[in-house]
């Protein structure tokens, strides 16, 4: 156990915060008082909340996880700081025009941001470019270009515990002498205009989810946040009593005991060579001492196994932008490979696989390798994901340093994802088991005593129905569509990606449609299928998938034979504030990625906690959800990881499924013939071609099992009581998926600190 007082630094290029007003009221225990006060003023609190812009500084899961973690770290009383970039433009706003996604800039700061406070007194210089001078006793990085990092602080309140932490986001500013000291006579105007070049660093969030784009501006962003943050951390350490015992030189002996740096994916991986640069070049530590400090301070969270998502930076970019860091990475790599060679003499192939420097037509630095070598802990984000890391992606590293590898299954904050978004459900839970579950979610297990309680079953069903009515009204207002609130709300909301298999969902919708058309007088359980999510602007297939969903909707929703038995809605501009509306209203949560591809998922947890049942594959955290609730209480289908591996060995042939499953053939033929795109018959040829001949994610292989499983869903939905009992079983076993549990495990098993949970009475509560 490390010393009690330690500062935790959570480094992330994304913080997907959403809105702040209601969250602040909930955590301060002021919501009832504020509701009452606005009501007295003749104002409607809900209307007021809708005015606030989402802080959309993230793409999806990774950025939202960071936001949940900040909430939990404050609630657990940890001295924690979130560090990132204050993007002037967050994730784009999505408009759907003629069924196609159109991106619009997210000018979220247009009317100011009342939650942030600029801190110009802590402005920090960050260096780029230049070259390295090697003297006999020292190394200097000279002739650099300087960009200033201006911090903006946002308070992060814990839940009713008198703790307020800080999220510090850096904004790029040009120094006043920028381009003027080279005063090319008469170029004054241009020199001032060129300040934008420096300030572009914090202009816009790269809108890719699970995809690496090796652009220079992105590398600048990654170094910018890391360099500014490390200077801030070291300044704070030096001003503490641990850093300043020697008036001449700071001792960094205590640094790893007082500072923990968590790298949220490889995006802040440059923290490792940057900390080495500061310790060796500036603070004059011996290499081995500096390396020991660095490794004991840093820890790395991996978020994906998809090869296209792993960061591999071309060396030529490093040579230009960060020449000293390249030298340091080479040195780290050489010393590491020497150790590996000592353990596995003669195994040159292993050396090649484990090197941070990848040889090829373009030499690249593998940032994940740098993170593993430079950290004392490496974790995946769900049990199955962490096992896959050890068995495949990082197998060599696991064999060499098994003690580094851990699992930390993701979680979500129950404050935002239950109390805030689903007050009706939070209330009926509190009536049965009290309010303490809000900061100790395992207490939801007490609800298992009410699985057969008629009154509680009725209450849970009633809350769900009220949430559905409210969301149906919202949809009618936004989309001008009439929705049957008694239909099964079948929801898949997440970024659009082939591995998440929105296409499998589409094939089910087409199959349902064809069945209704074939037997129009038969009874079908009515469904409203909602699919929402943004596609990365450069991801052609994802944009085609959105067009497909909207095109299917155009046909299905206007077919009089179908009536209100089937509706397909594409939810436009899915974001945190929309999730807060859709999650409480969902009956069925679609978590249908190919087994072995979704590292964890966290949307799955939000739906479970809010009383939806899950249809899903044994992938990511679904595995642990099934374990907690009992597999019978989820709708599990399809290939497991072993089946996928087996199929990869023998080869996946989509045509075999197409030839042998008539309903699948019919659906694909309809896509090919233009049934869903009558004005452009070959509109979906790319989708069909991909599904038939190069589908990495094996949609057809799981089609039959998925359709059968969906039949079970419909059958159970007819029996409201049995359905609701499964819902209660799910809510009652969702306690594990609190981010409070996740963070308590990070604290004890990675950061070496003990979380505290002290609750103070809120203004709304009577004091003892």
NORPE-V851704 format. One record per residue. N is the residue number from 0. SS is DSSP state (helix for helix, strand for strand, loop for the rest). PSI is psi in whole degrees, 0 to 359 (* if undefined). D_LAST is the distance of its C-alpha to the last C-alpha in whole Angstrom. Layout:
BEGIN
n=(N	N)
ss=(SS	SS)
psi=(PSI	PSI)
d_last=(D_LAST	D_LAST)
END
This chain:
BEGIN
n=(0	1	2	3	4	5	6	7	8	9	10	11	12	13	14	15	16	17	18	19	20	21	22	23	24	25	26	27	28	29	30	31	32	33	34	35	36	37	38	39	40	41	42	43	44	45	46	47	48	49	50	51	52	53	54	55	56	57	58	59	60	61	62	63	64	65	66	67	68	69	70	71	72	73	74	75	76	77	78	79	80	81	82	83	84	85	86	87	88	89	90	91	92	93	94	95	96	97	98	99	100	101	102	103	104	105	106	107	108	109	110	111	112	113	114	115	116	117	118	119	120	121	122	123	124	125	126	127	128	129	130	131	132	133	134	135	136	137	138	139	140	141	142	143	144	145	146	147	148	149	150	151	152	153	154	155	156	157	158	159	160	161	162	163	164	165	166	167	168	169	170	171	172	173	174	175	176	177	178	179	180	181	182	183	184	185	186	187	188	189	190	191	192	193	194	195	196	197	198	199	200	201	202	203	204	205	206	207	208	209	210	211	212	213	214	215	216	217	218	219	220	221	222	223	224	225	226	227	228	229	230	231	232	233	234	235	236	237	238	239	240	241	242	243	244	245	246	247	248	249	250	251	252	253	254	255	256	257	258	259	260	261	262	263	264	265	266	267	268	269	270	271	272	273	274	275	276	277	278	279	280	281	282	283	284	285	286	287	288	289	290	291	292	293	294	295	296	297	298	299	300	301	302	303	304	305	306	307	308	309	310	311	312	313	314	315	316	317	318	319	320	321	322	323	324	325	326	327	328	329	330	331	332	333	334	335	336	337	338	339	340	341	342	343	344	345	346	347	348	349	350	351	352	353	354	355	356	357	358	359	360	361	362	363	364	365	366	367	368	369	370	371	372	373	374	375	376	377	378	379	380	381	382	383	384	385	386	387	388	389	390	391	392	393	394	395	396	397	398	399	400	401	402	403	404	405	406	407	408	409	410	411	412	413	414	415	416	417	418	419	420	421	422	423	424	425	426	427	428	429	430	431	432	433	434	435	436	437	438	439	440	441	442	443	444	445	446	447	448	449	450	451	452	453	454	455	456	457	458	459	460	461	462	463	464	465	466	467	468	469	470	471	472	473	474	475	476	477	478	479	480	481	482	483	484	485	486	487	488	489	490	491	492	493	494	495	496	497	498	499	500	501	502	503	504	505	506	507	508	509	510	511	512	513	514	515	516	517	518	519	520	521	522	523	524	525	526	527	528	529	530	531	532	533	534	535	536	537	538	539	540	541	542	543	544	545	546	547	548	549	550	551	552	553	554	555	556	557	558	559	560	561	562	563	564	565	566	567	568	569	570	571	572	573	574	575	576	577	578	579	580	581	582	583	584	585	586	587	588	589	590	591	592	593	594	595	596	597	598	599	600	601	602	603	604	605	606	607	608	609	610	611	612	613	614	615	616	617	618	619	620	621	622	623	624	625	626	627	628	629	630	631	632	633	634	635	636	637	638	639	640	641	642	643	644	645	646	647	648	649	650	651	652	653	654	655	656	657	658	659	660	661	662	663	664	665	666	667	668	669	670	671	672	673	674	675	676	677	678	679	680	681	682	683	684	685	686	687	688	689	690	691	692	693	694	695	696	697	698	699	700	701	702	703	704	705	706	707	708	709	710	711	712	713	714	715	716	717	718	719	720	721	722	723	724	725	726	727	728	729	730	731	732	733	734	735	736	737	738	739	740	741	742	743	744	745	746	747	748	749	750	751	752	753	754	755	756	757	758	759	760	761	762	763	764	765	766	767)
ss=(loop	loop	loop	loop	loop	loop	strand	strand	strand	strand	strand	loop	loop	loop	strand	strand	strand	strand	loop	loop	helix	helix	helix	helix	helix	helix	helix	helix	loop	loop	helix	helix	helix	helix	helix	helix	helix	helix	helix	helix	loop	loop	loop	loop	helix	helix	helix	helix	helix	helix	helix	loop	loop	loop	strand	strand	strand	loop	loop	loop	helix	helix	helix	helix	helix	helix	helix	helix	helix	helix	helix	helix	helix	helix	helix	loop	loop	loop	strand	strand	strand	strand	strand	strand	strand	loop	loop	loop	strand	loop	loop	loop	strand	strand	strand	strand	strand	loop	loop	strand	strand	strand	strand	strand	loop	loop	loop	loop	loop	loop	loop	loop	loop	loop	loop	strand	strand	strand	strand	strand	strand	strand	strand	strand	strand	strand	strand	strand	loop	loop	strand	strand	strand	strand	loop	loop	loop	loop	strand	strand	strand	strand	loop	loop	strand	strand	strand	strand	strand	strand	strand	strand	strand	strand	strand	strand	strand	loop	loop	loop	loop	loop	loop	strand	strand	strand	strand	strand	strand	strand	strand	strand	strand	strand	loop	loop	loop	loop	loop	loop	loop	loop	loop	loop	loop	loop	loop	helix	helix	helix	helix	helix	helix	loop	helix	helix	helix	helix	helix	helix	helix	helix	loop	strand	loop	loop	loop	loop	loop	loop	loop	loop	loop	loop	loop	helix	helix	helix	helix	helix	helix	helix	helix	helix	helix	helix	helix	helix	helix	helix	helix	helix	helix	helix	helix	helix	helix	helix	helix	loop	loop	loop	loop	loop	loop	loop	loop	loop	loop	loop	loop	loop	loop	loop	helix	helix	helix	helix	strand	strand	strand	strand	strand	strand	loop	helix	helix	helix	loop	helix	helix	helix	helix	helix	helix	helix	helix	helix	helix	helix	helix	helix	loop	loop	loop	loop	helix	helix	helix	helix	helix	helix	helix	helix	helix	helix	helix	strand	strand	strand	strand	loop	loop	loop	loop	loop	helix	helix	helix	loop	loop	strand	strand	strand	helix	helix	helix	helix	helix	helix	helix	loop	helix	helix	helix	helix	helix	helix	helix	helix	helix	helix	helix	helix	helix	helix	helix	helix	helix	helix	helix	helix	helix	loop	loop	loop	loop	helix	helix	helix	helix	helix	helix	helix	loop	loop	strand	strand	loop	loop	loop	loop	loop	strand	strand	strand	helix	helix	helix	helix	helix	helix	helix	loop	loop	loop	strand	strand	strand	strand	loop	loop	helix	helix	helix	helix	helix	helix	helix	helix	helix	helix	helix	loop	helix	helix	helix	helix	helix	helix	loop	helix	helix	helix	strand	strand	strand	loop	loop	loop	loop	strand	loop	helix	helix	helix	helix	helix	helix	helix	loop	loop	helix	helix	helix	helix	helix	helix	helix	helix	helix	helix	helix	loop	loop	helix	helix	helix	helix	loop	helix	helix	helix	helix	helix	helix	helix	helix	helix	helix	loop	loop	loop	helix	helix	helix	helix	helix	helix	helix	helix	helix	helix	helix	helix	helix	helix	helix	helix	helix	helix	helix	helix	helix	helix	helix	helix	helix	helix	loop	loop	loop	loop	loop	loop	loop	loop	strand	strand	strand	strand	strand	strand	loop	loop	loop	loop	helix	helix	helix	loop	helix	helix	helix	helix	helix	helix	helix	helix	helix	helix	helix	helix	helix	helix	helix	helix	helix	loop	loop	loop	loop	loop	loop	loop	loop	strand	strand	strand	strand	strand	strand	loop	loop	loop	loop	loop	loop	loop	helix	helix	helix	helix	helix	helix	helix	helix	helix	helix	helix	helix	helix	helix	helix	helix	helix	loop	loop	loop	loop	loop	loop	helix	helix	helix	strand	strand	strand	strand	strand	strand	loop	loop	loop	loop	helix	helix	helix	helix	helix	helix	helix	helix	helix	helix	loop	loop	strand	strand	strand	strand	loop	loop	loop	loop	loop	loop	loop	loop	loop	loop	loop	helix	helix	helix	helix	helix	helix	helix	loop	loop	loop	strand	strand	strand	strand	loop	loop	loop	loop	loop	helix	helix	helix	helix	helix	helix	helix	helix	loop	helix	helix	helix	loop	strand	strand	loop	loop	loop	loop	helix	helix	helix	helix	helix	helix	helix	helix	helix	helix	loop	loop	loop	helix	helix	helix	helix	helix	helix	helix	loop	helix	helix	helix	helix	helix	helix	helix	helix	helix	helix	helix	helix	loop	loop	loop	loop	loop	loop	loop	loop	loop	loop	loop	helix	helix	helix	helix	helix	helix	helix	helix	helix	loop	loop	loop	loop	loop	helix	helix	helix	helix	helix	helix	helix	helix	helix	helix	helix	helix	helix	helix	helix	helix	helix	helix	helix	loop	loop	helix	helix	helix	helix	helix	helix	helix	helix	helix	helix	helix	helix	helix	loop	loop	helix	helix	helix	strand	helix	helix	helix	helix	helix	helix	helix	helix	helix	helix	helix	helix	helix	loop	loop	loop	loop	loop	loop	loop	loop	loop	loop	loop	loop	loop	loop	loop	loop	loop)
psi=(124	176	154	317	111	144	135	130	113	107	122	140	357	135	103	84	333	214	159	334	302	322	320	318	316	310	334	356	30	7	314	318	317	319	314	316	315	322	317	329	3	22	158	116	321	320	319	317	326	342	330	135	145	139	95	54	41	167	324	232	311	317	326	324	316	320	315	321	320	317	316	321	320	318	329	7	24	146	85	146	133	132	129	203	137	83	132	327	120	205	136	152	136	124	148	115	117	28	357	145	132	133	143	139	140	86	62	343	4	317	19	169	103	346	345	155	119	141	70	338	345	21	144	137	140	135	144	163	216	197	172	132	127	108	183	334	352	161	133	137	112	171	39	164	135	136	138	141	114	119	142	128	134	130	144	97	140	172	103	42	18	24	132	115	184	136	120	117	135	138	139	135	142	139	157	335	7	120	1	331	337	17	91	112	131	352	22	311	312	321	320	319	327	349	332	327	317	319	347	340	321	23	313	142	130	126	33	135	127	41	132	127	111	64	146	319	323	318	322	316	315	319	322	309	322	314	316	316	316	322	321	316	315	322	315	320	316	327	350	168	343	330	348	30	324	119	335	311	133	136	129	13	319	354	308	338	340	346	128	129	119	124	112	93	189	356	322	26	337	351	329	302	331	318	320	317	314	314	319	308	322	312	355	34	153	149	309	321	314	320	321	316	314	310	320	340	322	147	151	129	125	138	359	153	359	124	326	351	345	133	124	103	131	137	326	330	317	314	319	308	318	66	323	323	325	315	317	319	318	317	316	313	314	313	322	312	328	319	317	318	325	326	329	67	137	348	76	331	321	318	316	316	326	351	146	341	114	122	148	192	324	122	136	156	123	107	331	320	318	317	319	315	323	9	155	347	139	125	146	178	9	157	313	322	314	326	320	321	315	326	333	281	314	30	313	319	324	320	327	318	68	331	341	337	130	169	142	93	132	165	176	153	124	347	301	319	13	297	314	313	341	63	328	314	317	323	312	335	313	325	327	320	7	182	354	340	338	329	15	77	341	337	345	340	333	337	341	339	347	11	327	8	112	317	319	320	314	316	315	316	323	317	315	316	321	318	322	319	318	317	324	319	319	314	320	321	318	320	356	37	142	126	139	107	349	354	161	121	105	111	130	101	122	170	147	121	144	323	337	350	48	334	327	318	314	318	325	317	315	318	316	314	313	325	319	318	327	321	72	339	353	153	126	141	121	142	144	112	122	126	131	156	157	148	137	136	331	8	93	311	321	321	325	323	319	316	323	313	314	325	320	317	319	320	307	314	343	13	113	332	324	319	222	20	339	127	145	121	129	119	113	143	51	131	179	312	334	324	322	339	319	323	313	341	350	143	320	130	123	115	74	28	155	132	130	4	326	113	312	301	142	337	320	321	322	316	319	313	333	14	31	153	150	130	123	166	166	76	150	219	350	322	314	331	317	323	317	312	342	129	333	342	6	164	90	136	168	182	146	173	318	321	320	316	317	315	324	323	313	349	133	124	102	326	328	317	317	318	333	354	101	318	326	315	316	314	314	320	324	320	318	321	351	19	321	1	64	330	340	82	330	20	321	21	325	320	312	315	317	312	324	326	336	62	102	340	9	49	314	328	333	0	309	314	323	313	314	319	321	330	322	322	309	319	316	325	334	332	89	320	312	321	312	328	320	323	313	319	320	312	317	340	16	2	324	333	22	137	345	318	314	310	323	323	317	313	311	320	345	313	344	38	156	122	152	146	88	129	134	150	139	163	330	340	150	140	148	*)
d_last=(35	35	33	30	30	32	33	33	36	36	40	41	43	41	38	37	34	35	33	30	28	26	25	24	22	21	20	18	16	18	20	19	19	23	24	23	25	28	29	28	31	33	33	32	30	32	35	33	32	36	37	36	38	38	38	40	41	42	44	42	40	41	39	36	35	35	33	30	31	29	26	26	27	24	21	22	22	26	28	30	33	34	38	40	43	42	45	46	47	45	46	48	48	50	52	54	57	60	58	58	55	55	53	52	51	47	47	43	43	45	43	41	37	34	32	35	36	39	39	43	43	42	45	47	51	52	55	58	61	63	65	65	67	67	68	69	65	63	63	62	61	63	64	61	60	56	53	50	47	44	41	38	35	32	28	27	23	21	19	15	16	17	20	23	27	30	33	36	39	43	45	49	51	54	55	57	60	60	64	65	66	68	70	72	74	73	70	68	66	66	65	62	62	62	58	57	58	56	53	54	52	48	50	49	48	50	50	51	48	50	53	54	56	58	58	58	56	53	54	54	50	49	51	49	45	46	48	46	42	44	45	41	40	43	42	39	40	42	40	37	38	40	42	44	45	49	50	52	51	48	47	46	45	42	42	41	38	36	37	37	39	39	42	41	45	48	47	46	48	50	47	49	53	51	49	52	54	52	51	55	57	55	53	56	54	57	57	55	53	52	52	50	47	47	47	44	42	43	42	43	42	45	45	48	51	53	56	56	53	53	54	57	58	62	63	65	62	61	64	64	60	59	62	60	57	60	62	59	58	62	61	58	60	63	61	59	62	64	61	61	65	65	63	65	68	71	68	69	68	64	64	65	62	60	61	59	62	64	67	69	71	68	66	62	59	57	53	52	54	53	49	50	52	50	46	45	43	44	42	43	40	41	42	46	46	45	48	50	50	51	54	55	54	54	55	57	54	52	56	56	52	50	47	46	46	42	40	37	37	35	32	31	27	25	24	27	29	26	23	26	29	28	25	27	27	23	22	24	23	19	20	21	19	16	16	16	19	19	19	21	23	25	22	25	27	25	27	30	29	29	33	35	32	34	31	30	33	34	31	31	35	34	32	35	37	35	35	39	39	37	39	43	42	42	45	47	46	47	50	51	51	50	48	48	44	45	47	45	44	45	44	45	44	44	47	50	52	55	53	50	53	52	56	55	53	56	58	56	56	60	60	58	60	63	62	61	65	66	65	64	64	61	58	56	52	51	50	48	49	47	48	47	47	49	52	53	55	58	57	60	59	56	57	60	57	55	58	59	56	56	60	59	57	59	62	59	57	60	62	62	63	60	58	54	54	54	53	52	50	50	47	48	46	43	40	37	36	38	37	34	36	38	36	34	37	39	40	42	42	45	45	49	50	53	51	51	50	47	45	42	41	37	38	38	35	33	36	35	31	32	34	37	40	42	45	46	48	47	47	44	40	42	43	39	38	41	40	36	37	40	43	44	41	42	46	47	51	54	55	53	53	56	58	58	59	62	63	63	66	68	67	66	68	67	70	70	67	68	71	70	67	68	65	64	68	68	65	66	69	68	66	70	72	69	68	65	66	70	70	70	71	71	67	66	68	66	64	66	68	65	64	67	68	66	62	60	57	60	58	61	60	57	58	59	56	54	56	56	52	51	53	51	48	50	50	47	45	48	45	42	40	41	41	37	37	38	35	32	34	34	31	29	31	31	28	30	31	28	29	26	28	31	30	28	32	33	31	32	36	37	35	34	30	27	25	21	18	15	13	10	8	11	12	13	9	7	4	0)
END
